[in-house]
Amino acid sequence: MERPIYRFLHLVFALGTLHLLVLLTLEVQRHFQIRHDTTATQLRLEQLEQRIHKLSDELQVAVDPRYREGLVRQMGYVHKDEVLFLRMPPKSTPTPNSSN
């Protein structure tokens, strides 16, 4: 005949084992979440490093006065002794083959 204390000990053992399995499952989930976060962070870091490299290249180019003058001229600015000529698109003339 089994003593009542053994039933209690078996119950404690079963609950402890269940608790251990739950904790183990949570740790495995946490491990995979951390791996995913680490991979995403490394990808973001690489993107930021590429952006820094690109911005550094732009800064090196921007130091050149000819580059800056080209940007300013694209915006339509001229020197004070220059005249700005605007190009007008040619007017389209009707061709004899077109029917109106």
Backbone bond lengths (Angstrom), bond angles and torsions (degrees), N, CA, C in turn:
res aa  C-N    CA-C-N  psi(-1)  N-CA   C-N-CA  omega(-1)  CA-C   N-CA-C  phi
1 M - - - 1.441 - - 1.529 109.58 -
2 E 1.330 114.48 138.57 1.461 121.44 -175.71 1.522 110.11 -87.43
3 R 1.302 114.78 136.59 1.455 119.91 -179.98 1.532 109.92 -77.70
4 P 1.336 117.09 149.95 1.468 120.28 179.91 1.530 113.08 -62.01
5 I 1.315 117.49 -27.40 1.460 119.62 -179.36 1.524 110.80 -66.76
6 Y 1.352 116.88 -32.61 1.460 119.69 179.11 1.522 111.62 -67.98
7 R 1.313 116.94 -36.52 1.464 119.29 176.56 1.526 109.88 -61.26
8 F 1.312 115.53 -42.71 1.457 120.22 179.24 1.531 110.78 -63.89
9 L 1.329 115.70 -42.28 1.468 119.40 179.29 1.524 111.42 -65.88
10 H 1.315 117.51 -38.31 1.467 120.47 176.79 1.523 110.65 -63.89
11 L 1.324 116.42 -40.61 1.461 120.69 177.69 1.528 110.63 -63.72
12 V 1.327 117.02 -44.04 1.474 120.73 178.13 1.523 109.87 -62.72
13 F 1.330 118.66 -41.93 1.457 122.56 178.41 1.533 110.58 -62.57
14 A 1.319 117.40 -45.04 1.465 121.01 -179.64 1.529 110.71 -63.85
15 L 1.332 117.03 -43.86 1.468 119.79 178.75 1.532 111.35 -65.93
16 G 1.325 116.71 -38.10 1.471 120.35 177.50 1.513 111.68 -64.02
17 T 1.344 115.89 -41.76 1.459 120.53 178.36 1.523 110.81 -64.76
18 L 1.325 117.46 -42.51 1.458 121.57 177.31 1.525 110.92 -62.48
19 H 1.317 116.22 -42.43 1.458 121.15 177.68 1.523 110.80 -62.14
20 L 1.318 117.11 -42.44 1.456 121.73 178.14 1.524 111.10 -61.70
21 L 1.330 117.87 -42.72 1.462 121.00 178.67 1.526 111.66 -64.23
22 V 1.322 116.65 -40.05 1.474 119.97 178.52 1.525 109.89 -64.00
23 L 1.321 116.99 -45.37 1.465 120.28 179.36 1.523 111.61 -63.55
24 L 1.320 116.59 -40.49 1.455 120.77 178.49 1.522 111.02 -62.98
25 T 1.335 116.84 -42.67 1.465 121.27 177.80 1.527 111.10 -61.93
26 L 1.328 116.43 -42.86 1.462 120.10 178.69 1.529 111.65 -63.96
27 E 1.320 116.97 -39.29 1.467 120.05 179.09 1.532 111.38 -67.29
28 V 1.323 117.19 -37.65 1.469 120.10 177.41 1.522 110.06 -64.99
29 Q 1.333 117.05 -42.96 1.466 120.23 177.22 1.526 110.55 -61.51
30 R 1.322 116.24 -43.41 1.458 120.33 -179.88 1.523 111.04 -63.70
31 H 1.335 116.47 -38.52 1.463 120.86 177.85 1.523 110.75 -60.19
32 F 1.328 117.63 -47.60 1.460 120.31 -179.23 1.527 111.65 -68.01
33 Q 1.323 117.43 -34.67 1.469 120.45 177.11 1.529 110.46 -65.80
34 I 1.317 116.75 -41.32 1.468 120.44 178.60 1.525 110.39 -66.29
35 R 1.326 117.47 -39.97 1.467 119.93 176.69 1.513 111.14 -61.51
36 H 1.337 116.59 -42.18 1.464 121.14 178.80 1.526 110.36 -64.09
37 D 1.321 116.98 -45.26 1.470 120.98 179.02 1.523 111.52 -63.18
38 T 1.328 116.81 -39.63 1.460 120.99 179.09 1.520 110.70 -63.79
39 T 1.328 116.93 -43.96 1.459 120.74 178.85 1.529 110.54 -63.29
40 A 1.324 117.34 -43.80 1.467 120.85 179.28 1.523 110.71 -64.19
41 T 1.319 117.44 -38.49 1.459 121.04 179.23 1.523 110.98 -67.92
42 Q 1.315 117.33 -40.30 1.466 120.17 177.87 1.522 110.99 -64.38
43 L 1.328 117.32 -39.86 1.460 121.05 177.66 1.522 110.32 -63.29
44 R 1.327 116.19 -44.46 1.474 120.42 178.92 1.516 110.69 -63.20
45 L 1.332 117.35 -39.44 1.457 121.89 178.52 1.524 110.86 -62.42
46 E 1.338 117.36 -43.25 1.456 120.84 177.82 1.526 111.00 -62.75
47 Q 1.340 117.10 -40.88 1.460 120.06 178.06 1.526 110.96 -63.09
48 L 1.327 116.58 -41.85 1.464 119.91 179.87 1.528 111.32 -67.44
49 E 1.326 117.00 -37.27 1.467 119.73 177.23 1.520 110.93 -65.13
50 Q 1.333 117.67 -39.08 1.469 120.57 176.07 1.522 110.45 -63.66
51 R 1.325 116.25 -41.26 1.470 119.85 179.17 1.532 110.63 -64.62
52 I 1.335 116.76 -41.00 1.466 120.50 177.82 1.522 109.90 -61.72
53 H 1.320 116.77 -42.57 1.462 120.88 179.21 1.529 110.41 -62.84
54 K 1.321 116.43 -43.40 1.466 120.65 179.11 1.526 110.94 -63.69
55 L 1.340 116.89 -43.79 1.464 120.21 178.80 1.528 111.52 -65.93
56 S 1.313 117.46 -35.56 1.469 120.75 176.53 1.522 110.44 -63.83
57 D 1.331 115.91 -42.01 1.470 119.66 176.75 1.523 110.58 -61.90
58 E 1.339 116.96 -42.24 1.461 120.20 178.83 1.528 111.20 -63.75
59 L 1.327 116.73 -38.47 1.465 119.77 177.72 1.519 111.63 -64.42
60 Q 1.321 116.90 -40.47 1.455 120.07 178.84 1.519 111.03 -64.66
61 V 1.324 117.14 -37.62 1.459 120.87 179.10 1.529 110.27 -72.02
62 A 1.329 117.19 -36.20 1.463 121.69 -176.44 1.524 112.04 -68.13
63 V 1.307 118.34 -18.55 1.457 121.23 178.50 1.532 110.53 -68.35
64 D 1.307 117.18 -28.59 1.462 122.14 -177.88 1.534 109.83 -69.50
65 P 1.333 118.12 122.15 1.467 119.90 -179.13 1.533 113.27 -64.21
66 R 1.321 117.45 -29.16 1.473 119.20 178.35 1.521 111.02 -66.30
67 Y 1.323 116.77 -36.77 1.470 120.72 177.87 1.526 110.49 -64.22
68 R 1.338 115.69 -46.78 1.469 119.63 179.32 1.528 111.22 -62.70
69 E 1.340 116.85 -39.84 1.467 119.31 178.12 1.521 110.64 -63.85
70 G 1.315 116.61 -38.87 1.469 119.93 177.37 1.524 111.85 -62.30
71 L 1.346 116.51 -41.97 1.467 119.27 177.67 1.519 111.38 -63.16
72 V 1.316 116.70 -42.78 1.460 120.55 -179.05 1.527 110.07 -65.46
73 R 1.308 117.16 -40.19 1.474 120.32 179.58 1.530 111.16 -67.63
74 Q 1.314 117.49 -32.80 1.470 119.28 175.63 1.511 111.10 -63.76
75 M 1.333 116.69 -29.14 1.461 120.37 178.44 1.527 111.60 -81.15
76 G 1.351 117.91 -4.40 1.458 120.77 175.13 1.512 114.81 101.43
77 Y 1.292 119.20 4.04 1.457 121.12 179.46 1.527 110.32 -79.51
78 V 1.341 115.53 147.80 1.462 121.64 177.31 1.528 107.93 -133.52
79 H 1.333 115.25 164.95 1.467 119.28 173.68 1.516 108.76 -70.03
80 K 1.343 116.83 162.72 1.454 119.45 -174.26 1.520 113.03 -67.59
81 D 1.324 119.80 -22.22 1.460 120.75 179.44 1.533 112.29 -100.51
82 E 1.314 118.02 11.10 1.474 121.79 179.45 1.522 109.72 -103.32
83 V 1.319 114.87 156.70 1.462 121.42 177.33 1.525 107.22 -115.34
84 L 1.307 115.75 135.13 1.458 121.36 -179.61 1.517 109.15 -94.99
85 F 1.319 116.95 122.01 1.463 122.47 176.70 1.517 108.16 -105.38
86 L 1.289 116.18 125.98 1.449 120.96 177.81 1.514 108.68 -93.59
87 R 1.257 116.96 133.53 1.470 121.40 177.46 1.511 108.85 -87.59
88 M 1.284 115.20 124.27 1.455 120.75 177.38 1.530 107.91 -93.91
89 P 1.308 117.87 139.26 1.460 118.72 177.46 1.533 108.96 -66.66
90 P 1.328 116.67 141.99 1.469 118.85 -179.04 1.526 110.46 -63.13
91 K 1.321 113.67 142.47 1.460 118.27 178.34 1.513 108.44 -72.54
92 S 1.299 114.37 137.41 1.470 117.57 179.39 1.518 108.35 -81.78
93 T 1.285 115.13 131.21 1.461 120.64 178.37 1.517 108.03 -103.00
94 P 1.299 117.15 139.63 1.467 118.26 178.90 1.523 110.74 -65.26
95 T 1.281 115.16 138.82 1.462 120.12 177.13 1.513 109.30 -89.18
96 P 1.325 117.11 153.13 1.457 119.46 -178.53 1.532 113.14 -64.64
97 N 1.333 117.68 -22.21 1.466 120.25 -178.19 1.506 112.96 -80.48
98 S 1.334 118.35 -16.08 1.461 119.46 -176.96 1.518 109.50 -81.18
99 S 1.304 117.07 141.50 1.446 121.38 179.79 1.505 110.00 -102.78
100 N 1.322 118.11 136.24 1.458 122.66 -179.81 1.484 110.36 -107.12
